[in-house]
Amino acid sequence: MVNNHMERNRDRRERNAVPESEFRGQHLVIQPGDQLMFENKGPEFDGVDFILLTNKGNKCVAFKVKTTAPEKFRVKPSFGCIDPGTSKSVEVTIQQGFLQTAQRDKFLVLSAPVEASKSSDELIQFWHDIAKEDSAAADQVEEHRLRCQIVNTTTADQFEAGDLDQNGVPVNPPPSMIPSAFLTRLDAIDAKVDLLMQLQKAKPVPIMVPAFKSNYVTLALAIAVVFAVFQLLKGLLSI
């Protein structure tokens, strides 16, 4: 199971050009060593990553994984013991509704040597005692922090026709597509601005009318020009 999890992590990081990393601490080797990665594929949301904890010492090591946002994540197991020369995989799952804000969240991996493997109840009491300021074992606790990274892998090919506007631009593009979508909209705005400038530079065609009607014709032409400019501005602001 541990090997399957690490192979999955390796494939995901290679696919998203995220380098592998590890932290070699006093008690444990932690992979990844710097950040957890969650893929945002739109409907194919992948909100799972794994932390591999390896005990390369000659004593059992107790561990505990904490997060700054326990309401956003499920961590299992969140604590346990790792025998010498063995590894344990910790599964971290983020709830889909919290994806966009997870970039600010962090995880803390605590580890400390113990004389022998402990039961769940014993571990709960062990970490409770560690939290006390006068605990002698607190000096042996090592802490390591991990950040969260959200990788947006949605592309324009994944959008249905109903998700595009009349210019072929995604209506609600994912963060990874915002630059190209923004530039496309700017091109559309530039085209309308050019048309507006051409209208302003155009000279009205002389119209031969009787002298007593000239004022009325001038007024009508002015109204027509103002109306045309208003329509163009209205279309421009609707983008």
C-alpha positions as CSV (number, residue, x, y, z in Angstrom):
1,M,0.0,0.0,0.0
2,V,2.8,2.4,0.9
3,N,4.6,1.8,-2.4
4,N,1.3,2.4,-4.3
5,H,0.8,5.7,-2.6
6,M,4.4,6.8,-3.3
7,E,4.2,5.8,-7.0
8,R,0.9,7.7,-7.3
9,N,2.5,10.8,-5.7
10,R,5.5,10.5,-8.0
11,D,3.3,10.3,-11.1
12,R,1.2,13.3,-10.1
13,R,4.2,15.5,-9.4
14,E,5.9,14.6,-12.6
15,R,2.7,15.4,-14.5
16,N,2.5,18.8,-12.9
17,A,6.3,19.5,-13.0
18,V,6.4,19.6,-9.2
19,P,9.8,18.4,-7.9
20,E,9.9,15.6,-5.4
21,S,11.3,16.4,-2.0
22,E,12.0,14.9,1.4
23,F,12.9,16.0,4.9
24,R,15.4,14.0,6.9
25,G,14.8,14.7,10.5
26,Q,16.2,13.4,13.8
27,H,13.5,10.7,14.0
28,L,11.8,10.4,10.6
29,V,12.2,10.9,6.9
30,I,9.2,12.8,5.6
31,Q,8.1,12.7,2.0
32,P,7.2,15.2,0.5
33,G,9.4,17.4,2.5
34,D,8.0,20.8,1.7
35,Q,4.4,20.8,0.5
36,L,1.3,18.7,-0.1
37,M,-0.1,18.9,-3.6
38,F,-3.8,18.8,-4.6
39,E,-5.0,18.8,-8.2
40,N,-7.9,20.9,-9.3
41,K,-9.3,19.3,-12.5
42,G,-12.8,20.9,-12.3
43,P,-15.2,18.0,-12.2
44,E,-12.3,15.6,-11.8
45,F,-11.2,17.1,-8.5
46,D,-8.5,15.1,-6.8
47,G,-8.3,16.2,-3.2
48,V,-6.0,13.5,-1.8
49,D,-2.3,13.5,-1.1
50,F,-0.1,11.3,1.0
51,I,2.7,11.8,3.6
52,L,5.2,9.0,3.8
53,L,6.8,8.7,7.2
54,T,9.9,6.4,7.4
55,N,11.7,5.4,10.6
56,K,15.3,4.8,9.9
57,G,16.4,4.6,13.5
58,N,16.6,1.8,16.0
59,K,13.7,2.9,18.2
60,C,9.9,3.1,17.8
61,V,8.8,6.6,16.9
62,A,5.4,8.1,17.8
63,F,4.0,10.6,15.3
64,K,1.1,13.1,15.2
65,V,-0.1,15.2,12.2
66,K,-1.9,18.4,12.9
67,T,-3.4,21.1,10.6
68,T,-4.2,24.7,10.9
69,A,-7.7,24.0,9.4
70,P,-9.1,20.8,10.8
71,E,-12.5,21.6,9.4
72,K,-11.1,21.5,5.8
73,F,-9.1,18.2,6.0
74,R,-9.4,14.6,6.9
75,V,-6.1,13.0,8.1
76,K,-5.9,9.3,8.6
77,P,-4.2,8.1,10.6
78,S,-3.5,11.4,12.4
79,F,-1.3,9.7,15.0
80,G,0.5,6.3,15.5
81,C,3.7,4.5,16.0
82,I,6.3,3.5,13.4
83,D,8.6,0.5,14.2
84,P,12.3,0.8,13.3
85,G,13.0,0.3,9.6
86,T,9.4,0.6,8.5
87,S,7.2,3.3,6.9
88,K,3.6,4.5,7.3
89,S,1.5,6.4,4.8
90,V,-0.8,9.2,6.0
91,E,-3.7,10.1,3.8
92,V,-4.7,13.7,3.7
93,T,-8.0,14.6,2.0
94,I,-9.3,18.1,1.4
95,Q,-13.0,18.8,1.2
96,Q,-14.0,20.1,-2.2
97,G,-15.7,23.2,-1.0
98,F,-12.5,24.4,0.6
99,L,-10.2,24.0,-2.4
100,Q,-9.7,27.7,-3.2
101,T,-8.6,28.6,0.3
102,A,-6.4,25.7,1.1
103,Q,-3.3,27.4,-0.3
104,R,-2.9,29.3,3.0
105,D,-3.2,26.2,5.2
106,K,-0.3,24.2,6.8
107,F,0.4,20.8,8.4
108,L,2.6,20.1,11.4
109,V,4.2,16.7,11.7
110,L,5.3,15.9,15.3
111,S,7.6,13.0,16.1
112,A,9.2,11.6,19.3
113,P,11.0,8.3,20.2
114,V,9.2,5.8,22.4
115,E,10.5,2.7,24.1
116,A,7.9,0.4,22.5
117,S,4.9,0.5,20.2
118,K,1.8,2.0,22.0
119,S,-1.9,1.5,21.7
120,S,-4.2,4.3,20.5
121,D,-5.2,5.2,24.1
122,E,-1.6,5.2,25.2
123,L,-0.7,7.5,22.3
124,I,-3.5,9.9,23.1
125,Q,-2.2,10.1,26.7
126,F,1.4,10.4,25.4
127,W,0.7,13.5,23.3
128,H,-1.5,14.9,26.0
129,D,1.5,14.7,28.4
130,I,3.9,16.1,25.8
131,A,1.7,19.2,25.6
132,K,2.4,20.1,29.2
133,E,5.1,22.7,29.6
134,D,7.0,20.7,32.3
135,S,7.0,17.5,30.3
136,A,10.6,16.0,30.2
137,A,9.8,14.2,26.9
138,A,8.9,17.6,25.2
139,D,12.6,18.2,24.5
140,Q,12.7,15.1,22.3
141,V,9.8,16.2,20.1
142,E,10.7,17.2,16.5
143,E,8.4,19.4,14.4
144,H,8.2,19.8,10.7
145,R,5.8,21.9,8.7
146,L,4.3,21.3,5.3
147,R,2.5,23.8,3.1
148,C,-0.4,23.2,0.7
149,Q,-0.2,23.7,-3.1
150,I,-3.2,23.7,-5.4
151,V,-2.4,22.8,-9.0
152,N,-5.0,23.8,-11.6
153,T,-4.9,21.4,-14.5
154,T,-8.2,22.4,-16.2
155,T,-7.7,23.4,-19.9
156,A,-9.9,25.0,-22.5
157,D,-10.6,21.6,-24.1
158,Q,-12.5,20.6,-21.0
159,F,-15.1,23.3,-21.4
160,E,-18.4,22.6,-23.0
161,A,-19.9,25.0,-25.6
162,G,-22.3,26.3,-23.0
163,D,-19.4,27.5,-20.9
164,L,-18.1,29.9,-23.6
165,D,-19.3,33.3,-24.5
166,Q,-20.0,34.7,-28.0
167,N,-16.2,35.4,-28.4
168,G,-15.3,31.8,-27.5
169,V,-13.9,32.9,-24.1
170,P,-14.6,30.7,-21.0
171,V,-17.3,32.4,-18.9
172,N,-15.8,31.3,-15.6
173,P,-12.2,30.3,-16.4
174,P,-10.1,28.5,-13.8
175,P,-7.2,30.4,-12.3
176,S,-4.7,28.7,-14.7
177,M,-6.6,30.1,-17.7
178,I,-7.2,33.6,-16.5
179,P,-4.3,35.3,-18.3
180,S,-5.3,34.0,-21.8
181,A,-9.0,34.6,-21.2
182,F,-8.2,38.2,-20.0
183,L,-6.1,38.9,-23.1
184,T,-8.8,37.6,-25.4
185,R,-11.3,40.0,-23.8
186,L,-8.9,42.8,-24.1
187,D,-8.6,42.2,-27.9
188,A,-12.4,42.4,-28.2
189,I,-12.4,45.7,-26.2
190,D,-9.6,47.1,-28.4
191,A,-11.6,46.3,-31.6
192,K,-14.6,48.2,-30.3
193,V,-12.5,51.2,-29.2
194,D,-10.9,51.3,-32.7
195,L,-14.4,51.4,-34.2
196,L,-15.4,54.2,-31.8
197,M,-12.3,56.3,-32.7
198,Q,-13.0,55.8,-36.4
199,L,-16.6,57.1,-35.9
200,Q,-15.3,60.2,-34.1
201,K,-12.8,61.0,-36.9
202,A,-15.4,60.5,-39.7
203,K,-16.5,63.8,-41.4
204,P,-20.3,64.2,-41.9
205,V,-21.4,64.2,-45.6
206,P,-22.5,67.7,-46.7
207,I,-26.3,67.8,-47.3
208,M,-27.8,70.5,-49.5
209,V,-31.0,71.8,-47.8
210,P,-33.0,75.0,-47.9
211,A,-31.6,77.7,-45.5
212,F,-34.8,77.7,-43.4
213,K,-34.4,74.0,-42.6
214,S,-30.6,73.9,-41.9
215,N,-31.0,74.3,-38.1
216,Y,-33.3,71.3,-37.9
217,V,-31.1,69.1,-40.1
218,T,-28.0,70.0,-38.0
219,L,-29.9,69.1,-34.8
220,A,-31.0,65.8,-36.3
221,L,-27.5,64.9,-37.4
222,A,-26.1,65.7,-33.9
223,I,-28.8,63.5,-32.3
224,A,-27.9,60.6,-34.7
225,V,-24.2,60.9,-33.9
226,V,-24.8,61.0,-30.1
227,F,-27.1,58.0,-30.4
228,A,-24.5,56.0,-32.4
229,V,-21.8,56.8,-29.8
230,F,-24.1,55.8,-27.0
231,Q,-24.8,52.4,-28.6
232,L,-21.1,51.8,-29.0
233,L,-20.3,52.7,-25.4
234,K,-23.2,50.6,-24.2
235,G,-21.8,47.6,-26.1
236,L,-18.3,48.3,-24.8
237,L,-19.4,48.4,-21.1
238,S,-21.4,45.2,-21.5
239,I,-18.2,43.2,-22.0
